[in-house]
Amino acid sequence: MISKHKPPITLLPWRSRLLFGFLALGLCGLIGRAAYLQGMHNDFLQEKGESRYSRIVSMSADRGMITDRNGHVLAISSPIASVYADPKVAKITAEQLKHLSLLLEANSKDIEERIHRQNSRFVYLKRQVVPEVAEKIMKLKIPGVHFSYESKRYYPEGEFAAHVLGFTDINDEGQEGVERGWQEELAGKLGSRRVIKDNKGRIIEDIENIRLPKQGQDLILSIDRRIQYRAHAELKEAVKLNKAKAGSIVVIDAQSGEILALTNLPAYNPNNRSTISHEKIRNRALIDTFEPGSTLKPFTVAIAMEVGKVNFNTMLQTSPGMLHVGRRTIRDINNKGELTVAQIIQQSSNVGTAKIALSLAPQTMWEMFNRAGFGALTNSGFPGEASGILRSYNTWRPIEQATMSYGHGISTSLLQLARAYTIFASGGELKPISLVKRDMPVMGQRVISRHTALAISQMLEMATQPGGTAPLAQIHGYRVAGKTGTAHKLIDGQYAKKHYISTFVGYAPASNPRLIIAVMIDEPSAGKYFGGAVAAPVFSKVMSSALHILNIPPDAPANNVITFTATPEMGDEG
């Protein structure tokens, strides 16, 4: 019988040893490689692993607060949230989409399109939502939808200081006014940090701060909120009463040059972007220029006094109420006869002022206007400030020199005009103006002698008294000095017969000037248009309020005000 079992196979000893050797060698290689990677390159692998999920994110810097000179908050940043999505990982159900669109007050289709946007890792769903809404959204637990904290600018006083403050855009960058002019100081500098994010984009670990944020500086303005409020309220009333197109008021501290109030109409509410338009955001007191009319006459007389051409009591013949210069005729509204220089200012005679101007060399007159700041920026810090127009004296014809003496053929902003009157209010010095509160007194630039400045101040005080053009500028208990102006508007290069700019610039108390106020009403259309009837009463109301707010003592008897009917500025019509 033959057995069916196969005999056992016996391997040769050398083959067995060879196979075992290969197996052992491979195992040792794996162990060595693991040890090598774990030990020698541990830091490398950790760095490589973290780089896949680590991100550098910005650290916000709080924007500086803006206050008035007394510490009252005018602009402050409040915490806000922005909701965003990572389309690569975002997944949303129909129910979640419904709730999300309600919370964001947005169209659900638009949200869905944003969330599913291709080739993007970041898309805003909505900027600037209140933190409470953002937290409700997070409770929906939508993968890839997150929020970040930001800040939103808030202006507690609304429109009344809008043209001073300006506003910021959605990225918290200043767009107008102080917010833009002092953007670098207010904004500070962003910081940055390295974080670890999971595959859903959520921060799971803070690794390190790369650069700490530098918070924005707080800014203390020269503005006095109380005076600003009164100026804005009175301007509103005046524009409405006179059915005017627009208006501006500037209030300056006569001693320090600080701007205490600056307001314009039309205005806007910086907290409500829907009210913002190009027409409303124009800071007319700085950007719009106009012919100043008779408010320029005191500067012509001042330089004539400085060079010895006239004095306070010099007599000039203005009859028959007109003056021929070449082929042109300069007119007063009626024949004033013989007037002293002081009466020429008091009664606002174009003929008398033109005669004084024509006695001067053009360069002499130009230098006075130039030193008074006309044709140059005030360096207020406001963006977009206009310099006005003061043409070179080499181009002046006699008729142009004559008309320029009473404010035609030259253009200025209201802020320039207000600043120029610091010359008369401060004893002959042009004060540098500031929108930021000053801690120290400032030196002005000498323009005319103190003697001439006092003489002009007396003339300006006469203009607000009986026989003057501005009795409606008077204030009970205070001596007031100032000058009216009425000028035809230039439209398409031509003087418009029925469109006027009505102005008044003055200061009080006249015995020791503390405040200068300039008022401009653009295109009054309710019947009155002379500066003495339209702008002077606004000056009186704002100045009266400001003097009482600052507790400035009276310098005249309480019964000093006499009721007058405003008379027009002679010749200011033309």
MIMI-511265 format. One record per residue (C-alpha): x, y, z; residue in three letters; residue number from 1. Coordinates in Angstrom, 2 decimals, decimal comma, padded with zeros to 5 digits. Example, Ala and Ser with C-alpha at 12.3 -4.5 7.8 and 13.67 -1.06 7.14 Angstrom:
2
R    east   north      up rest  nr
R  012,30 -004,50  007,80  ALA   1
R  013,67 -001,06  007,14  SER   2
//
This chain:
574
R    east   north      up rest  nr
R  000,00  000,00  000,00  MET   1
R  001,33  003,26 -001,04  ILE   2
R  000,97  006,25  001,47  SER   3
R -000,67  009,53  000,12  LYS   4
R  001,03  011,89  002,70  HIS   5
R  003,77  014,05  001,22  LYS   6
R  007,08  014,12  003,03  PRO   7
R  007,85  017,46  004,90  PRO   8
R  009,82  020,09  003,00  ILE   9
R  012,99  021,09  004,71  THR  10
R  014,47  024,56  003,87  LEU  11
R  018,14  024,89  003,58  LEU  12
R  019,61  026,61  006,65  PRO  13
R  021,16  029,51  004,71  TRP  14
R  017,86  030,55  003,12  ARG  15
R  016,13  030,70  006,48  SER  16
R  018,77  032,89  007,93  ARG  17
R  018,68  035,23  004,93  LEU  18
R  014,89  035,74  005,15  LEU  19
R  015,06  036,43  008,86  PHE  20
R  017,79  038,96  008,28  GLY  21
R  015,73  040,91  005,77  PHE  22
R  012,74  040,99  008,12  LEU  23
R  014,83  042,16  011,04  ALA  24
R  016,55  044,81  008,97  LEU  25
R  013,22  046,22  007,74  GLY  26
R  011,83  046,35  011,26  LEU  27
R  014,90  048,18  012,51  CYS  28
R  014,55  050,71  009,68  GLY  29
R  010,95  051,46  010,60  LEU  30
R  011,81  051,86  014,27  ILE  31
R  014,74  054,10  013,43  GLY  32
R  012,72  056,26  011,09  ARG  33
R  010,00  056,71  013,70  ALA  34
R  012,53  057,65  016,31  ALA  35
R  014,19  060,04  013,89  TYR  36
R  010,96  061,78  013,03  LEU  37
R  009,69  061,86  016,61  GLN  38
R  012,90  062,98  018,19  GLY  39
R  015,08  064,90  015,81  MET  40
R  012,33  066,61  013,71  HIS  41
R  009,64  067,07  016,32  ASN  42
R  009,80  070,89  016,05  ASP  43
R  009,69  070,75  012,27  PHE  44
R  006,58  068,58  012,20  LEU  45
R  004,84  070,70  014,79  GLN  46
R  005,54  073,83  012,78  GLU  47
R  004,35  072,15  009,59  LYS  48
R  001,16  070,93  011,25  GLY  49
R  000,34  074,30  012,73  GLU  50
R  000,96  076,14  009,45  SER  51
R -001,89  074,30  007,88  ARG  52
R -004,37  075,83  010,34  TYR  53
R -002,61  078,88  011,78  SER  54
R -003,67  082,34  010,69  ARG  55
R -002,56  085,86  011,42  ILE  56
R -005,58  087,95  012,41  VAL  57
R -005,76  091,66  013,10  SER  58
R -006,37  093,17  016,53  MET  59
R -008,58  096,23  016,38  SER  60
R -007,48  099,62  017,71  ALA  61
R -010,22  101,69  019,30  ASP  62
R -010,76  105,03  017,56  ARG  63
R -010,12  108,03  019,75  GLY  64
R -013,01  109,91  021,30  MET  65
R -013,80  113,51  020,26  ILE  66
R -015,00  115,97  022,90  THR  67
R -015,73  119,67  023,06  ASP  68
R -013,51  122,00  025,09  ARG  69
R -015,44  121,17  028,28  ASN  70
R -015,23  117,38  027,92  GLY  71
R -018,69  116,81  026,44  HIS  72
R -018,60  113,80  024,10  VAL  73
R -019,17  114,67  020,44  LEU  74
R -018,03  111,41  018,81  ALA  75
R -017,46  107,98  020,33  ILE  76
R -017,09  104,42  019,07  SER  77
R -019,50  101,71  020,20  SER  78
R -018,94  097,93  019,87  PRO  79
R -020,55  096,34  016,86  ILE  80
R -020,33  093,00  015,08  ALA  81
R -019,92  091,96  011,46  SER  82
R -021,23  088,57  010,32  VAL  83
R -019,21  086,69  007,69  TYR  84
R -018,98  083,24  006,10  ALA  85
R -016,35  080,88  004,72  ASP  86
R -018,04  079,49  001,57  PRO  87
R -015,62  076,54  001,44  LYS  88
R -017,02  075,04  004,63  VAL  89
R -020,37  076,79  005,03  ALA  90
R -023,44  074,56  005,02  LYS  91
R -026,90  075,88  005,73  ILE  92
R -030,32  074,28  005,93  THR  93
R -033,51  075,88  004,70  ALA  94
R -034,64  076,44  008,28  GLU  95
R -031,34  078,05  009,24  GLN  96
R -031,45  080,27  006,15  LEU  97
R -034,93  081,45  007,08  LYS  98
R -033,85  082,46  010,61  HIS  99
R -030,60  084,01  009,37  LEU 100
R -032,35  086,23  006,82  SER 101
R -034,77  087,45  009,49  LEU 102
R -031,98  088,28  011,93  LEU 103
R -029,94  090,09  009,27  LEU 104
R -033,01  091,76  007,76  GLU 105
R -031,75  090,65  004,36  ALA 106
R -033,03  088,75  001,35  ASN 107
R -032,60  084,98  001,85  SER 108
R -031,65  084,45 -001,80  LYS 109
R -028,87  087,02 -001,54  ASP 110
R -027,53  085,38  001,63  ILE 111
R -027,59  081,94  000,02  GLU 112
R -025,69  083,22 -003,02  GLU 113
R -023,05  084,76 -000,78  ARG 114
R -022,63  081,62  001,32  ILE 115
R -022,22  079,45 -001,78  HIS 116
R -019,90  081,86 -003,57  ARG 117
R -017,16  079,88 -005,32  GLN 118
R -013,43  080,54 -005,09  ASN 119
R -013,73  082,50 -001,87  SER 120
R -012,82  081,84  001,74  ARG 121
R -014,33  085,02  003,16  PHE 122
R -017,49  086,97  002,45  VAL 123
R -019,41  089,45  004,59  TYR 124
R -023,06  088,63  005,15  LEU 125
R -023,68  091,95  006,93  LYS 126
R -021,54  094,65  008,47  ARG 127
R -022,30  096,51  011,67  GLN 128
R -025,00  094,51  013,42  VAL 129
R -025,57  094,80  017,15  VAL 130
R -023,70  092,14  019,19  PRO 131
R -026,98  090,68  020,47  GLU 132
R -028,03  089,81  016,91  VAL 133
R -024,63  088,27  016,18  ALA 134
R -024,91  086,06  019,26  GLU 135
R -028,37  084,88  018,17  LYS 136
R -026,90  083,98  014,78  ILE 137
R -024,17  081,93  016,44  MET 138
R -026,84  079,95  018,28  LYS 139
R -028,09  078,74  014,89  LEU 140
R -024,79  076,79  014,66  LYS 141
R -024,37  077,22  010,94  ILE 142
R -021,03  075,69  009,87  PRO 143
R -018,71  078,31  008,36  GLY 144
R -020,71  081,33  009,59  VAL 145
R -018,93  083,52  012,15  HIS 146
R -018,79  087,09  013,43  PHE 147
R -016,05  089,50  014,41  SER 148
R -016,18  092,48  016,74  TYR 149
R -015,66  095,92  015,22  GLU 150
R -016,70  099,42  016,20  SER 151
R -019,16  101,95  014,85  LYS 152
R -018,92  105,71  015,24  ARG 153
R -021,75  107,40  017,12  TYR 154
R -022,44  111,14  017,26  TYR 155
R -024,59  111,96  020,32  PRO 156
R -025,50  115,46  019,12  GLU 157
R -026,68  114,48  015,66  GLY 158
R -026,70  117,16  012,97  GLU 159
R -025,81  120,29  014,93  PHE 160
R -022,05  119,60  014,88  ALA 161
R -022,01  117,47  011,73  ALA 162
R -019,90  119,81  009,59  HIS 163
R -017,27  120,13  012,31  VAL 164
R -017,02  116,42  013,06  LEU 165
R -017,68  114,85  009,67  GLY 166
R -018,19  111,08  009,75  PHE 167
R -016,46  107,73  009,20  THR 168
R -017,21  105,08  006,60  ASP 169
R -018,07  101,45  007,26  ILE 170
R -014,34  100,70  007,68  ASN 171
R -014,12  103,35  010,41  ASP 172
R -012,02  105,73  008,31  GLU 173
R -012,73  109,46  008,43  GLY 174
R -014,48  110,88  005,37  GLN 175
R -015,22  114,49  006,28  GLU 176
R -014,45  117,16  008,88  GLY 177
R -012,33  116,44  011,93  VAL 178
R -012,72  112,69  011,41  GLU 179
R -010,85  113,01  008,13  ARG 180
R -008,48  115,85  009,01  GLY 181
R -007,22  114,03  012,13  TRP 182
R -007,63  110,48  010,76  GLN 183
R -004,11  109,34  011,63  GLU 184
R -004,27  110,53  015,24  GLU 185
R -007,79  109,25  015,88  LEU 186
R -007,45  105,86  014,19  ALA 187
R -004,45  104,47  016,04  GLY 188
R -002,74  101,37  014,58  LYS 189
R -004,04  097,83  014,26  LEU 190
R -002,29  094,99  016,06  GLY 191
R -001,93  091,37  014,93  SER 192
R -001,86  087,89  016,52  ARG 193
R -001,32  084,32  015,40  ARG 194
R -004,14  081,85  016,07  VAL 195
R -005,05  078,23  015,30  ILE 196
R -008,30  077,63  013,46  LYS 197
R -010,14  074,36  013,00  ASP 198
R -011,36  073,11  009,64  ASN 199
R -014,54  075,12  010,12  LYS 200
R -012,64  078,36  010,46  GLY 201
R -013,18  078,75  014,19  ARG 202
R -010,37  080,01  016,40  ILE 203
R -009,47  077,23  018,81  ILE 204
R -006,20  078,55  020,21  GLU 205
R -004,27  081,80  020,59  ASP 206
R -000,58  081,24  019,91  ILE 207
R  001,04  084,66  020,25  GLU 208
R  000,62  088,42  019,90  ASN 209
R  002,74  089,64  017,03  ILE 210
R  002,05  093,34  017,50  ARG 211
R -000,18  094,94  020,10  LEU 212
R -002,67  097,55  018,83  PRO 213
R -002,01  101,22  019,45  LYS 214
R -005,24  102,90  020,52  GLN 215
R -006,30  106,13  018,81  GLY 216
R -005,76  109,45  020,54  GLN 217
R -008,66  111,32  022,08  ASP 218
R -009,17  114,77  020,56  LEU 219
R -010,31  117,83  022,51  ILE 220
R -011,78  120,42  020,18  LEU 221
R -011,96  124,17  020,73  SER 222
R -015,72  123,94  020,08  ILE 223
R -018,03  124,91  022,93  ASP 224
R -021,06  122,63  022,61  ARG 225
R -023,39  125,21  024,19  ARG 226
R -022,45  127,96  021,75  ILE 227
R -022,46  125,51  018,84  GLN 228
R -026,00  124,50  019,72  TYR 229
R -027,26  128,10  019,91  ARG 230
R -025,54  129,04  016,64  ALA 231
R -027,10  126,10  014,81  HIS 232
R -030,56  126,80  016,25  ALA 233
R -030,45  130,50  015,30  GLU 234
R -029,14  129,71  011,82  LEU 235
R -032,01  127,29  011,27  LYS 236
R -034,50  129,96  012,27  GLU 237
R -032,85  132,60  010,06  ALA 238
R -032,72  130,39  006,96  VAL 239
R -036,37  129,51  007,45  LYS 240
R -037,47  133,10  008,16  LEU 241
R -035,64  134,51  005,14  ASN 242
R -036,48  131,57  002,85  LYS 243
R -032,78  131,29  002,13  ALA 244
R -030,94  128,67  000,13  LYS 245
R -028,23  128,15  002,76  ALA 246
R -026,34  129,79  005,60  GLY 247
R -023,25  129,62  007,80  SER 248
R -022,07  130,94  011,16  ILE 249
R -018,55  131,03  012,60  VAL 250
R -017,73  131,99  016,20  VAL 251
R -014,09  132,70  017,13  ILE 252
R -012,43  133,53  020,43  ASP 253
R -010,95  136,96  019,65  ALA 254
R -008,03  136,48  022,04  GLN 255
R -006,95  132,89  021,32  SER 256
R -008,15  132,36  017,74  GLY 257
R -009,99  129,19  018,79  GLU 258
R -013,11  128,27  016,83  ILE 259
R -015,94  128,03  019,37  LEU 260
R -018,69  127,23  016,87  ALA 261
R -019,00  126,52  013,18  LEU 262
R -022,27  125,50  011,58  THR 263
R -023,92  125,35  008,17  ASN 264
R -027,27  124,68  006,57  LEU 265
R -028,33  122,48  004,88  PRO 266
R -027,04  119,92  007,38  ALA 267
R -027,21  116,15  007,87  TYR 268
R -027,33  113,59  010,66  ASN 269
R -024,07  111,58  010,61  PRO 270
R -025,81  108,74  012,46  ASN 271
R -028,23  108,30  009,57  ASN 272
R -026,44  107,71  006,29  ARG 273
R -029,68  108,13  004,33  SER 274
R -029,59  111,89  005,13  THR 275
R -026,10  112,34  003,66  ILE 276
R -025,83  113,97  000,24  SER 277
R -023,19  116,02 -001,54  HIS 278
R -025,20  119,19 -001,04  GLU 279
R -025,64  118,60  002,69  LYS 280
R -022,08  117,57  003,59  ILE 281
R -020,52  120,72  002,11  ARG 282
R -018,82  122,66  004,87  ASN 283
R -019,86  125,98  003,37  ARG 284
R -018,06  128,12  005,94  ALA 285
R -014,74  126,78  004,61  LEU 286
R -015,40  125,48  001,11  ILE 287
R -017,77  128,05 -000,39  ASP 288
R -016,28  131,39 -001,36  THR 289
R -018,16  134,60 -002,08  PHE 290
R -017,54  138,28 -002,63  GLU 291
R -017,52  139,80  000,87  PRO 292
R -019,02  143,12 -000,14  GLY 293
R -018,82  145,98  002,35  SER 294
R -017,32  143,83  005,11  THR 295
R -014,02  144,50  003,29  LEU 296
R -014,24  148,31  003,53  LYS 297
R -012,54  148,54  006,97  PRO 298
R -009,40  146,92  005,55  PHE 299
R -009,17  149,51  002,77  THR 300
R -009,55  152,34  005,25  VAL 301
R -007,06  150,73  007,65  ALA 302
R -004,20  150,63  005,15  ILE 303
R -004,95  154,20  004,02  ALA 304
R -004,64  155,29  007,66  MET 305
R -001,42  153,31  008,07  GLU 306
R  000,29  155,06  005,16  VAL 307
R -001,02  158,49  006,18  GLY 308
R -003,53  159,07  003,38  LYS 309
R -006,47  159,64  005,74  VAL 310
R -007,36  159,76  009,41  ASN 311
R -010,53  159,29  011,44  PHE 312
R -011,86  162,78  010,69  ASN 313
R -010,62  163,31  007,11  THR 314
R -013,46  164,78  005,02  MET 315
R -014,28  163,33  001,60  LEU 316
R -016,87  164,51 -000,89  GLN 317
R -019,18  161,73 -002,10  THR 318
R -021,57  163,97 -004,06  SER 319
R -023,42  163,46 -006,27  PRO 320
R -023,56  159,88 -005,03  GLY 321
R -021,58  158,47 -007,93  MET 322
R -017,99  158,22 -009,14  LEU 323
R -016,85  157,69 -012,73  HIS 324
R -013,81  155,44 -013,10  VAL 325
R -012,95  155,08 -016,77  GLY 326
R -016,16  154,02 -018,50  ARG 327
R -017,67  152,56 -015,34  ARG 328
R -019,70  154,28 -012,63  THR 329
R -019,62  153,49 -008,93  ILE 330
R -022,77  154,46 -007,07  ARG 331
R -024,15  154,96 -003,60  ASP 332
R -027,84  154,38 -003,05  ILE 333
R -028,26  158,15 -002,54  ASN 334
R -026,22  161,31 -002,35  ASN 335
R -024,51  161,35  001,06  LYS 336
R -022,61  164,58  000,49  GLY 337
R -019,46  165,26  002,46  GLU 338
R -018,50  162,52  004,94  LEU 339
R -015,70  161,87  007,38  THR 340
R -013,78  158,62  006,93  VAL 341
R -015,55  157,30  010,02  ALA 342
R -018,93  158,13  008,47  GLN 343
R -017,93  156,39  005,23  ILE 344
R -017,63  153,16  007,23  ILE 345
R -020,69  153,93  009,35  GLN 346
R -022,91  154,59  006,33  GLN 347
R -021,11  152,13  004,03  SER 348
R -020,37  154,51  001,16  SER 349
R -018,96  152,84 -001,94  ASN 350
R -018,02  156,18 -003,47  VAL 351
R -016,07  157,28 -000,40  GLY 352
R -014,28  153,92 -000,06  THR 353
R -013,39  153,86 -003,77  ALA 354
R -011,90  157,37 -003,53  LYS 355
R -009,73  156,24 -000,62  ILE 356
R -008,64  153,13 -002,54  ALA 357
R -007,65  155,10 -005,64  LEU 358
R -005,33  157,25 -003,51  SER 359
R -003,29  154,12 -002,76  LEU 360
R -000,74  152,27 -004,85  ALA 361
R -002,24  148,92 -005,95  PRO 362
R  000,63  147,05 -004,31  GLN 363
R -000,01  148,79 -000,97  THR 364
R -003,66  147,80 -001,00  MET 365
R -002,86  144,23 -002,11  TRP 366
R -000,33  143,82  000,69  GLU 367
R -002,97  144,76  003,26  MET 368
R -005,42  142,18  001,93  PHE 369
R -002,67  139,61  001,73  ASN 370
R -001,50  140,19  005,32  ARG 371
R -005,12  139,93  006,45  ALA 372
R -005,15  136,36  005,13  GLY 373
R -007,24  136,80  001,99  PHE 374
R -006,27  134,49 -000,85  GLY 375
R -004,56  132,04  001,52  ALA 376
R -005,61  129,02  003,58  LEU 377
R -006,36  129,57  007,26  THR 378
R -004,61  126,27  008,15  ASN 379
R -007,62  125,25  010,20  SER 380
R -006,94  121,55  009,62  GLY 381
R -010,23  121,02  007,81  PHE 382
R -009,95  119,02  004,56  PRO 383
R -010,93  120,79  001,36  GLY 384
R -010,61  124,32  002,72  GLU 385
R -010,76  127,02  000,02  ALA 386
R -008,17  129,79 -000,22  SER 387
R -010,38  132,28 -002,01  GLY 388
R -009,14  134,58 -004,77  ILE 389
R -006,87  137,60 -004,43  LEU 390
R -005,41  138,42 -007,82  ARG 391
R -001,96  139,94 -008,19  SER 392
R -001,94  143,74 -008,06  TYR 393
R -000,09  143,74 -011,41  ASN 394
R -003,36  142,78 -013,09  THR 395
R -005,55  145,42 -011,46  TRP 396
R -007,15  148,12 -013,58  ARG 397
R -008,31  151,31 -011,78  PRO 398
R -011,95  150,19 -011,81  ILE 399
R -010,96  146,82 -010,32  GLU 400
R -008,96  148,48 -007,56  GLN 401
R -011,93  150,73 -006,82  ALA 402
R -014,52  147,93 -006,67  THR 403
R -012,19  145,62 -004,77  MET 404
R -012,06  148,23 -002,00  SER 405
R -015,67  147,41 -001,16  TYR 406
R -015,43  143,66 -001,66  GLY 407
R -016,16  143,07 -005,35  HIS 408
R -013,60  141,23 -007,48  GLY 409
R -012,19  139,34 -004,50  ILE 410
R -013,54  136,14 -002,94  SER 411
R -013,26  134,72  000,54  THR 412
R -014,67  132,01  002,76  SER 413
R -016,64  132,92  005,87  LEU 414
R -013,90  131,47  008,07  LEU 415
R -011,27  133,65  006,36  GLN 416
R -013,45  136,70  006,87  LEU 417
R -014,04  135,95  010,55  ALA 418
R -010,32  135,41  011,10  ARG 419
R -009,44  138,67  009,33  ALA 420
R -011,55  140,59  011,86  TYR 421
R -009,23  139,39  014,64  THR 422
R -006,99  142,21  013,38  ILE 423
R -009,44  144,85  014,61  PHE 424
R -010,58  142,94  017,69  ALA 425
R -007,07  142,20  018,98  SER 426
R -005,41  145,57  018,50  GLY 427
R -003,87  145,01  015,08  GLY 428
R -002,76  141,37  015,14  GLU 429
R -003,99  138,55  012,88  LEU 430
R -004,55  135,55  015,14  LYS 431
R -003,83  131,99  014,00  PRO 432
R -007,04  130,01  014,30  ILE 433
R -007,45  126,53  015,73  SER 434
R -010,12  123,87  015,91  LEU 435
R -008,23  122,09  018,71  VAL 436
R -008,34  123,46  022,24  LYS 437
R -005,27  125,52  023,12  ARG 438
R -003,66  125,43  026,54  ASP 439
R -001,36  128,40  026,01  MET 440
R -001,90  131,93  024,65  PRO 441
R -000,80  132,44  021,05  VAL 442
R  001,02  135,33  019,47  MET 443
R -000,57  136,96  016,45  GLY 444
R  001,08  138,53  013,43  GLN 445
R  001,17  142,32  013,50  ARG 446
R -000,74  143,69  010,49  VAL 447
R -001,60  147,28  011,51  ILE 448
R -000,73  149,50  014,45  SER 449
R -002,76  149,36  017,63  ARG 450
R -003,75  152,99  017,07  HIS 451
R -005,24  152,21  013,64  THR 452
R -006,99  149,08  014,95  ALA 453
R -008,66  151,09  017,73  LEU 454
R -009,77  153,76  015,24  ALA 455
R -011,32  151,14  012,94  ILE 456
R -013,00  149,54  015,94  SER 457
R -014,61  152,88  016,79  GLN 458
R -015,90  153,17  013,23  MET 459
R -017,33  149,65  013,37  LEU 460
R -019,04  150,49  016,64  GLU 461
R -020,61  153,53  014,95  MET 462
R -021,98  151,22  012,24  ALA 463
R -024,17  149,48  014,85  THR 464
R -025,45  152,75  016,31  GLN 465
R -027,94  155,40  015,09  PRO 466
R -027,14  156,35  011,51  GLY 467
R -025,30  153,09  010,88  GLY 468
R -026,22  150,14  008,70  THR 469
R -026,47  147,58  011,51  ALA 470
R -028,55  148,79  014,47  PRO 471
R -030,16  145,33  014,57  LEU 472
R -026,79  143,93  015,66  ALA 473
R -027,03  145,66  019,07  GLN 474
R -027,18  143,68  022,32  ILE 475
R -028,61  144,89  025,63  HIS 476
R -025,82  145,83  028,01  GLY 477
R -022,96  145,38  025,54  TYR 478
R -021,09  147,58  023,11  ARG 479
R -020,95  145,96  019,69  VAL 480
R -018,68  146,64  016,69  ALA 481
R -019,25  145,20  013,24  GLY 482
R -019,83  145,63  009,53  LYS 483
R -022,60  144,63  007,18  THR 484
R -022,17  143,28  003,67  GLY 485
R -024,53  142,69  000,77  THR 486
R -023,20  141,38 -002,52  ALA 487
R -024,74  140,14 -005,74  HIS 488
R -023,94  136,49 -006,37  LYS 489
R -021,78  135,53 -009,29  LEU 490
R -023,64  132,98 -011,42  ILE 491
R -021,97  131,72 -014,60  ASP 492
R -019,53  134,63 -014,46  GLY 493
R -022,26  137,27 -014,28  GLN 494
R -023,69  139,20 -011,34  TYR 495
R -027,23  137,97 -010,71  ALA 496
R -029,61  140,88 -010,11  LYS 497
R -031,90  139,08 -007,66  LYS 498
R -029,52  136,69 -005,92  HIS 499
R -027,63  138,04 -002,90  TYR 500
R -025,19  137,04 -000,20  ILE 501
R -026,04  138,82  003,07  SER 502
R -023,30  139,02  005,70  THR 503
R -022,41  140,55  009,01  PHE 504
R -019,12  140,28  010,90  VAL 505
R -018,70  141,77  014,35  GLY 506
R -017,34  141,42  017,85  TYR 507
R -018,22  142,16  021,46  ALA 508
R -017,76  143,55  024,02  PRO 509
R -016,32  146,36  021,91  ALA 510
R -014,36  147,76  024,88  SER 511
R -012,47  144,47  025,31  ASN 512
R -013,38  142,10  022,46  PRO 513
R -013,81  138,45  023,47  ARG 514
R -015,86  136,94  020,65  LEU 515
R -016,02  137,41  016,87  ILE 516
R -019,06  136,15  014,98  ILE 517
R -019,49  136,02  011,21  ALA 518
R -022,90  135,29  009,67  VAL 519
R -023,62  134,54  006,01  MET 520
R -027,11  133,99  004,58  ILE 521
R -027,16  132,71  000,99  ASP 522
R -029,95  133,91 -001,31  GLU 523
R -032,56  135,25  001,12  PRO 524
R -035,84  135,42 -000,79  SER 525
R -038,47  136,55  001,71  ALA 526
R -038,16  140,22  000,69  GLY 527
R -035,20  141,48  002,74  LYS 528
R -031,65  140,93  001,54  TYR 529
R -029,41  143,64  003,05  PHE 530
R -026,90  142,36  005,56  GLY 531
R -028,17  144,78  008,19  GLY 532
R -031,69  143,35  007,97  ALA 533
R -030,91  139,66  007,38  VAL 534
R -027,55  138,77  008,97  ALA 535
R -027,16  141,38  011,74  ALA 536
R -030,14  140,12  013,82  PRO 537
R -028,71  136,59  013,73  VAL 538
R -025,39  137,93  014,98  PHE 539
R -027,18  139,71  017,83  SER 540
R -028,98  136,57  018,99  LYS 541
R -025,96  134,26  018,81  VAL 542
R -023,61  136,81  020,40  MET 543
R -026,06  137,54  023,22  SER 544
R -026,33  133,82  024,03  SER 545
R -022,57  133,27  023,84  ALA 546
R -021,75  136,25  026,09  LEU 547
R -024,13  134,95  028,75  HIS 548
R -022,93  131,34  028,42  ILE 549
R -019,34  132,47  029,03  LEU 550
R -020,34  134,91  031,80  ASN 551
R -018,69  137,84  030,05  ILE 552
R -019,65  141,02  031,95  PRO 553
R -021,54  143,85  030,20  PRO 554
R -019,64  146,97  029,18  ASP 555
R -022,56  149,33  028,47  ALA 556
R -025,73  150,53  030,22  PRO 557
R -028,55  148,00  030,11  ALA 558
R -030,73  150,50  028,21  ASN 559
R -028,20  151,04  025,44  ASN 560
R -030,34  149,44  022,71  VAL 561
R -032,60  151,68  020,64  ILE 562
R -035,10  150,23  018,19  THR 563
R -034,28  151,08  014,57  PHE 564
R -035,46  150,20  011,13  THR 565
R -032,57  148,59  009,27  ALA 566
R -031,24  150,64  006,39  THR 567
R -029,47  149,18  003,36  PRO 568
R -025,74  149,33  002,83  GLU 569
R -025,27  152,22  000,47  MET 570
R -024,21  150,90 -002,91  GLY 571
R -023,86  147,34 -001,74  ASP 572
R -026,44  146,55 -004,38  GLU 573
R -023,91  146,80 -007,14  GLY 574
//
